[in-house]
Amino acid sequence: MKAIILVGSAENEQSKPNDDITAVLVPEHKEEIEKPPMYKVLLLNDDYTPMEFVVAVLQAVFAFSPEKAFDLMLTVHNKGVGVAGVFIHEIAETKANQVLRLAQEHGHPLMCTIEKE
Protein backbone atom coordinates (compact mmCIF):
# COMPACT_ATOMS: atom_id res chain seq x y z
CA MET A 1 0.00 0.00 0.00
CA LYS A 2 1.30 3.47 -0.80
CA ALA A 3 0.64 6.84 0.78
CA ILE A 4 0.21 10.02 -1.21
CA ILE A 5 2.17 13.06 -0.14
CA LEU A 6 1.38 16.42 -1.66
CA VAL A 7 4.35 18.70 -2.16
CA GLY A 8 3.88 22.31 -3.17
CA SER A 9 4.72 25.93 -2.62
CA ALA A 10 1.55 27.98 -2.20
CA GLU A 11 2.71 31.55 -1.70
CA ASN A 12 -0.60 32.88 -0.39
CA GLU A 13 -4.14 31.82 0.24
CA GLN A 14 -5.27 33.24 -3.10
CA SER A 15 -3.23 30.71 -5.08
CA LYS A 16 -5.17 28.17 -7.04
CA PRO A 17 -5.36 24.83 -5.18
CA ASN A 18 -3.44 22.93 -7.88
CA ASP A 19 -0.64 25.45 -8.54
CA ASP A 20 2.82 23.92 -8.07
CA ILE A 21 1.51 20.83 -6.30
CA THR A 22 2.93 17.42 -7.09
CA ALA A 23 1.67 14.06 -5.85
CA VAL A 24 4.41 11.67 -4.78
CA LEU A 25 3.79 8.01 -4.04
CA VAL A 26 5.77 6.80 -1.03
CA PRO A 27 5.68 3.22 0.24
CA GLU A 28 4.19 2.95 3.72
CA HIS A 29 6.42 0.03 4.65
CA LYS A 30 10.08 0.15 3.92
CA GLU A 31 11.46 -2.92 2.24
CA GLU A 32 13.67 -4.90 4.57
CA ILE A 33 17.26 -5.06 3.47
CA GLU A 34 18.72 -8.52 3.79
CA LYS A 35 21.82 -8.69 5.95
CA PRO A 36 24.88 -10.06 4.19
CA PRO A 37 26.15 -13.50 5.20
CA MET A 38 28.89 -13.47 7.80
CA TYR A 39 32.21 -15.31 7.67
CA LYS A 40 34.50 -16.54 10.44
CA VAL A 41 38.22 -15.89 10.10
CA LEU A 42 39.97 -19.01 11.39
CA LEU A 43 43.59 -19.36 12.47
CA LEU A 44 45.00 -22.87 12.18
CA ASN A 45 47.66 -24.33 14.42
CA ASP A 46 51.00 -25.51 13.10
CA ASP A 47 54.15 -26.80 14.82
CA TYR A 48 56.48 -24.10 13.47
CA THR A 49 55.03 -20.59 13.82
CA PRO A 50 56.20 -18.99 17.08
CA MET A 51 53.47 -18.17 19.57
CA GLU A 52 54.80 -14.62 19.89
CA PHE A 53 54.32 -14.10 16.15
CA VAL A 54 50.70 -15.28 16.31
CA VAL A 55 50.04 -12.86 19.18
CA ALA A 56 51.63 -10.01 17.19
CA VAL A 57 49.53 -10.83 14.11
CA LEU A 58 46.31 -10.89 16.13
CA GLN A 59 47.16 -7.49 17.56
CA ALA A 60 48.15 -6.01 14.20
CA VAL A 61 45.39 -7.40 11.97
CA PHE A 62 42.47 -7.76 14.39
CA ALA A 63 43.34 -5.00 16.91
CA PHE A 64 43.27 -7.45 19.82
CA SER A 65 44.60 -6.42 23.19
CA PRO A 66 47.76 -8.31 24.23
CA GLU A 67 45.71 -10.39 26.69
CA LYS A 68 42.98 -11.29 24.20
CA ALA A 69 45.58 -12.11 21.53
CA PHE A 70 47.44 -14.37 23.96
CA ASP A 71 44.21 -16.16 24.95
CA LEU A 72 43.26 -16.81 21.32
CA MET A 73 46.78 -17.97 20.50
CA LEU A 74 46.49 -20.53 23.31
CA THR A 75 43.11 -21.66 21.99
CA VAL A 76 44.60 -22.16 18.53
CA HIS A 77 47.58 -23.99 20.04
CA ASN A 78 45.46 -26.30 22.22
CA LYS A 79 42.43 -26.90 19.98
CA GLY A 80 44.07 -26.63 16.56
CA VAL A 81 41.86 -23.76 15.39
CA GLY A 82 40.50 -20.47 16.70
CA VAL A 83 38.08 -17.82 15.49
CA ALA A 84 39.79 -14.45 15.15
CA GLY A 85 36.60 -12.64 14.16
CA VAL A 86 33.35 -12.68 12.20
CA PHE A 87 32.91 -10.27 9.30
CA ILE A 88 31.19 -9.79 5.97
CA HIS A 89 32.91 -11.71 3.17
CA GLU A 90 35.09 -8.91 1.81
CA ILE A 91 36.46 -7.92 5.21
CA ALA A 92 37.01 -11.54 6.28
CA GLU A 93 38.87 -12.25 3.05
CA THR A 94 41.00 -9.13 3.44
CA LYS A 95 41.96 -9.96 7.03
CA ALA A 96 42.80 -13.58 6.14
CA ASN A 97 45.00 -12.35 3.29
CA GLN A 98 46.75 -9.90 5.62
CA VAL A 99 47.53 -12.74 8.02
CA LEU A 100 48.86 -14.94 5.20
CA ARG A 101 50.96 -12.09 3.78
CA LEU A 102 52.53 -11.31 7.17
CA ALA A 103 53.27 -15.00 7.78
CA GLN A 104 54.88 -15.35 4.35
CA GLU A 105 56.93 -12.16 4.79
CA HIS A 106 58.32 -13.53 8.06
CA GLY A 107 58.85 -17.06 6.78
CA HIS A 108 56.17 -18.74 8.88
CA PRO A 109 53.66 -21.37 7.69
CA LEU A 110 50.75 -19.86 9.68
CA MET A 111 47.47 -20.62 7.91
CA CYS A 112 44.29 -18.58 8.01
CA THR A 113 41.00 -19.40 6.30
CA ILE A 114 37.46 -18.10 6.19
CA GLU A 115 34.28 -20.12 6.68
CA LYS A 116 30.65 -19.11 6.27
CA GLU A 117 28.98 -18.77 9.66
ROFI-838283 format. One record per residue (C-alpha): x, z, y. Coordinates in steps of 0.1 Angstrom, whole numbers, padded with zeros to 4 digits, always signed. Example, Ala and Ser with C-alpha at 12.3 -4.5 7.8 and 13.67 -1.06 7.14 Angstrom:
2
+0123+0078-0045/+0137+0071-0011/
This chain:
117
+0000+0000+0000/+0013-0008+0035/+0006+0008+0068/+0002-0012+0100/+0022-0001+0131/+0014-0017+0164/+0043-0022+0187/+0039-0032+0223/+0047-0026+0259/+0016-0022+0280/+0027-0017+0315/-0006-0004+0329/-0041+0002+0318/-0053-0031+0332/-0032-0051+0307/-0052-0070+0282/-0054-0052+0248/-0034-0079+0229/-0006-0085+0254/+0028-0081+0239/+0015-0063+0208/+0029-0071+0174/+0017-0058+0141/+0044-0048+0117/+0038-0040+0080/+0058-0010+0068/+0057+0002+0032/+0042+0037+0029/+0064+0047+0000/+0101+0039+0002/+0115+0022-0029/+0137+0046-0049/+0173+0035-0051/+0187+0038-0085/+0218+0060-0087/+0249+0042-0101/+0261+0052-0135/+0289+0078-0135/+0322+0077-0153/+0345+0104-0165/+0382+0101-0159/+0400+0114-0190/+0436+0125-0194/+0450+0122-0229/+0477+0144-0243/+0510+0131-0255/+0542+0148-0268/+0565+0135-0241/+0550+0138-0206/+0562+0171-0190/+0535+0196-0182/+0548+0199-0146/+0543+0161-0141/+0507+0163-0153/+0500+0192-0129/+0516+0172-0100/+0495+0141-0108/+0463+0161-0109/+0472+0176-0075/+0482+0142-0060/+0454+0120-0074/+0425+0144-0078/+0433+0169-0050/+0433+0198-0074/+0446+0232-0064/+0478+0242-0083/+0457+0267-0104/+0430+0242-0113/+0456+0215-0121/+0474+0240-0144/+0442+0249-0162/+0433+0213-0168/+0468+0205-0180/+0465+0233-0205/+0431+0220-0217/+0446+0185-0222/+0476+0200-0240/+0455+0222-0263/+0424+0200-0269/+0441+0166-0266/+0419+0154-0238/+0405+0167-0205/+0381+0155-0178/+0398+0152-0145/+0366+0142-0126/+0334+0122-0127/+0329+0093-0103/+0312+0060-0098/+0329+0032-0117/+0351+0018-0089/+0365+0052-0079/+0370+0063-0115/+0389+0031-0123/+0410+0034-0091/+0420+0070-0100/+0428+0061-0136/+0450+0033-0123/+0468+0056-0099/+0475+0080-0127/+0489+0052-0149/+0510+0038-0121/+0525+0072-0113/+0533+0078-0150/+0549+0044-0153/+0569+0048-0122/+0583+0081-0135/+0589+0068-0171/+0562+0089-0187/+0537+0077-0214/+0508+0097-0199/+0475+0079-0206/+0443+0080-0186/+0410+0063-0194/+0375+0062-0181/+0343+0067-0201/+0307+0063-0191/+0290+0097-0188/
